């Protein structure tokens, strides 16, 4: 096995909350480091390019606020002067500037939701121009109903496109009032918890949001996965070239991360789900197996509700598990961290397996990037996305500093020789190290 390396992970809440750790603290993977009881506010997209009449590459220069800035309704967030005319863009809601996109020339404002403002009141009678006491003739919901943003609350008549009232938020219908002609919706306040995900040391905190964790171990990226994050103890269920069968899954595998070799059958995956296994890691998986599970191959995964994370490390079909990963998991006594989240379009994200231990913090070697440790010069790789998709070649070199891609993501770039004399540059997330 190679020497453990230092791995940095930033763990954040989706909304402001309470950070429960301090710099210098050692944490385990399942320790809760931050919590919030807020729910996401509505997103408001502002087309800055269109409102100001400027090209996309001038968006940053026109902005008067930065990402993370707090704004109020009516605040001027961008300004530009064309000839003698000064144009301004104003915020549509109280909230936070969540993202500024140069590629699309737009700004995303996330509505601020405060704990002391959990109730939204909709004036249905005013919207339909009816007396308040007639409201119950037109409503399409009842008290205690759960509604989503955009749910039809009331209509003048069935099938009418005029006089419709939609819910501006998601929540529970708390009251339908015939005296005021209003519907009151209470937003659900469910605690959101963020765990450390990896064992390590807190190097810094992000006020109100989370913390940065320095872990030590081995990092491996897969090709395709389903399911979200998970932490569990690994169990070798078959050899690196074997196939995980139904009988290889034990009844006491609840919470386990099963190492499945070259292929996992549909029957084995279903049994792993039934016994409560946390994850299945395999070299490959058949597309037909995914279809029998009700999952198709698509460019964005991670939100599935199977109760299990499945990671195909090397692709589709029977593909022996890499020696490096198998050796890292074999005999490991701690918990491993996995995520099946896969995004193969804008903002490339790969499923991963992290084998980390706090015992390695003092001996791990530093590295300048997040490139998986088996992505090294000389490694044989396959291109997963882009103009050279499907080509295989050898890594010639890797840039130490991440590059900003046209998708606005930051990623390391590798130089790959696809054929004698044909050398191309490919973002590292678009490469997969082929089985050694």
Secondary structure by P-SEA (a helix, b strand, c coil): cccbbbbbbbbbbccbbbbccccccccccccccccccccccbbbbbcccccccccccccccccccccccccccccccbbbbcccbbbbbbbccccccccccccccbbbbcbbbbccccbbbbccccccccccccccccccccccccccccccccccccccccbbbbbccccccccccccccbbbbbccbbbbbbccccccccccccccbbbbbbbbbbbbbbcccccccbbbbbbbcccccccccccccccccccccccccccccaaaaaaaaaaccccccccbbbaaaaaaaccccccccccccccbbbbbccccccccccaaaaaaaccccbbbbbbcbbbccccbbbbbcccccccccccbbbbcccccccccccbbbbbcccccccbbbbbcccccccccccccbbbbbbbbbccccbbbbbcccccccccc
